[in-house]
Amino acid sequence: MVWLLLGVLVWSVVHASKSAAPGLRAGLVQRLREDPYKGLFSLAILLSVVLMVVGWRAATPTPVYAPPAWGHAAALPLMIVALVLLVASAVPTNIKRVVRHPQLTGVALWALAHLLANGDRRSIVLFAGIGIWALLEMVLINRREGARQKPAPLPLSADLKPLVGGLVAYFVLLVAHPYLFGVSPLR
């Protein structure tokens, strides 16, 4: 469990450092230059993912709470929305006119969906930890950037890419989930 906790902590601290401690980032970029800083940042994120995977696999799934009876059924459509938002963060879309932080909102919904379907200790550490990071990150970014400037409206056709991309990712994950994570979401 220690590796899992450490992975979530490293992920959260490294990601939040840009918003929570902009002077630290600026100082590192000044000393290292931009590209080496990005490489160091990427290595720290990779390390956090490795720690989370190793920690997850090593942790025994000890029950803490019984997920609600409707939790698993609610998790499936929540994951569709989460994946559409994740794709929307990478392309121009009208979704960004409604949701200021589509990627972080998608991560928070991913975490919520998994907490509705799983009540074991390692799930709480991973999904609540990453979900709390995403929510705090939104607050930190809003504080750093100030008032929101909505993007200009786009044709409705711009919203097809994230919708199709999110649905494709959803169905790929539905099929691959048992092989990648050892659990079928269609149980």
C-alpha positions in Angstrom: 0.0 0.0 0.0 3.0 2.3 0.6 4.0 2.2 -3.0 0.4 3.1 -4.1 0.2 6.0 -1.7 3.7 7.2 -2.8 2.7 7.0 -6.4 -0.5 9.0 -5.9 1.5 11.5 -3.8 4.2 12.0 -6.4 1.6 12.3 -9.2 -0.3 14.9 -7.3 2.7 17.0 -6.1 4.4 17.0 -9.5 1.3 18.0 -11.4 0.2 20.6 -8.8 3.6 22.2 -8.6 3.0 24.3 -11.7 -0.1 25.9 -10.1 0.7 25.8 -6.4 4.4 26.8 -6.7 5.0 28.6 -10.0 8.3 30.0 -8.7 9.7 26.5 -8.2 8.9 25.6 -11.8 10.4 28.9 -13.1 13.5 28.4 -11.0 14.0 24.8 -12.3 13.4 25.9 -15.9 15.9 28.7 -15.4 18.6 26.3 -14.0 17.9 23.4 -16.2 16.4 24.9 -19.4 12.9 24.1 -20.7 13.6 20.7 -22.4 15.5 19.1 -19.5 12.8 20.4 -17.1 10.1 18.7 -19.3 12.2 15.5 -19.3 12.5 15.6 -15.5 8.8 16.3 -15.2 8.0 13.4 -17.5 10.3 11.0 -15.6 8.6 12.0 -12.3 5.2 11.3 -13.8 6.4 8.0 -15.2 7.8 7.0 -11.8 4.5 7.9 -10.2 2.6 5.7 -12.6 5.0 2.8 -12.0 4.7 3.2 -8.3 0.8 3.2 -8.6 0.8 0.1 -10.7 3.3 -1.8 -8.5 1.4 -0.6 -5.4 -1.9 -1.6 -6.8 -0.8 -5.1 -7.7 0.9 -5.6 -4.3 -2.0 -4.3 -2.2 -4.6 -6.8 -1.0 -8.2 -5.6 -1.9 -9.4 -5.2 1.7 -13.1 -4.2 1.8 -13.9 -0.9 3.5 -17.4 -0.2 2.4 -20.1 -1.9 0.3 -20.6 0.1 -3.0 -24.2 1.1 -3.5 -26.3 -1.5 -5.4 -26.7 1.1 -8.3 -23.0 2.1 -8.2 -21.8 -0.3 -10.8 -24.7 0.6 -13.2 -23.9 4.3 -12.7 -20.2 3.9 -13.3 -20.7 2.7 -16.9 -22.3 5.9 -18.2 -20.1 8.1 -16.0 -17.1 6.6 -17.7 -18.6 7.5 -21.1 -18.8 11.1 -20.0 -15.4 11.0 -18.5 -13.8 9.7 -21.7 -15.6 12.2 -23.9 -14.3 15.0 -21.6 -10.8 13.6 -21.7 -10.8 13.6 -25.5 -12.5 17.0 -25.6 -9.5 18.5 -23.7 -7.2 17.7 -26.7 -9.3 19.1 -29.5 -11.2 22.3 -30.3 -14.8 21.8 -29.2 -17.9 23.6 -27.7 -17.6 21.4 -24.7 -14.8 23.8 -23.5 -17.4 26.6 -23.5 -19.4 24.7 -20.9 -16.6 22.9 -18.9 -13.6 25.0 -18.1 -11.3 22.0 -17.3 -12.6 19.0 -19.4 -9.5 16.9 -18.7 -9.6 17.3 -15.0 -13.4 17.0 -14.8 -13.0 13.8 -16.8 -10.4 12.5 -14.3 -12.7 13.4 -11.4 -15.6 11.6 -13.0 -13.4 8.6 -13.7 -12.5 8.5 -10.0 -16.1 8.9 -8.9 -17.2 6.1 -11.3 -14.6 3.7 -9.8 -15.5 4.6 -6.2 -19.1 3.9 -6.9 -18.2 0.4 -8.2 -15.4 -0.5 -5.7 -15.2 -0.2 -2.0 -11.8 -1.7 -1.2 -8.9 0.1 0.4 -6.6 0.2 -2.6 -9.4 1.6 -4.8 -10.1 4.3 -2.2 -6.4 5.3 -2.1 -6.0 5.3 -5.9 -9.3 6.7 -7.1 -10.0 9.1 -4.2 -6.4 10.3 -4.3 -6.4 11.0 -8.0 -10.0 12.5 -7.8 -9.0 14.8 -5.0 -5.9 15.9 -6.9 -8.1 16.7 -10.0 -10.5 18.8 -7.9 -7.7 20.7 -6.1 -5.9 21.2 -9.4 -9.0 22.9 -10.9 -9.1 25.2 -7.9 -5.3 26.0 -8.2 -5.6 26.6 -11.9 -8.6 28.9 -11.5 -6.7 30.9 -8.8 -3.6 31.2 -11.0 -5.5 32.1 -14.2 -8.3 34.2 -12.8 -11.6 34.9 -14.5 -12.5 32.5 -17.2 -12.5 33.5 -20.9 -14.9 31.3 -22.7 -13.6 30.1 -26.1 -15.5 31.3 -29.2 -18.3 29.1 -30.4 -17.5 26.4 -33.0 -19.8 24.6 -35.4 -21.6 21.6 -33.8 -19.5 19.3 -36.0 -16.5 20.1 -33.8 -18.2 18.2 -31.0 -18.3 15.0 -33.0 -14.6 14.3 -32.5 -14.7 14.1 -28.7 -18.0 12.2 -28.8 -16.7 9.6 -31.3 -13.3 9.5 -29.7 -14.7 9.1 -26.2 -17.1 6.3 -27.4 -14.3 4.4 -29.2 -12.1 4.7 -26.1 -15.0 3.5 -23.9 -15.6 0.4 -26.0 -11.8 -0.4 -26.3 -11.5 -0.1 -22.5 -14.6 -2.2 -22.0 -13.0 -5.0 -24.0 -9.5 -4.5 -22.7 -10.3 -3.9 -19.0 -10.3 -7.6 -17.9 -6.9 -8.1 -19.6 -5.3 -4.9 -18.4 -6.8 -4.7 -14.9 -8.1 -8.2 -14.2 -11.7 -7.1 -13.7 -14.6 -6.9 -16.2 -16.6 -3.8 -16.0 -19.6 -5.9 -17.3 -19.7 -8.2 -14.3 
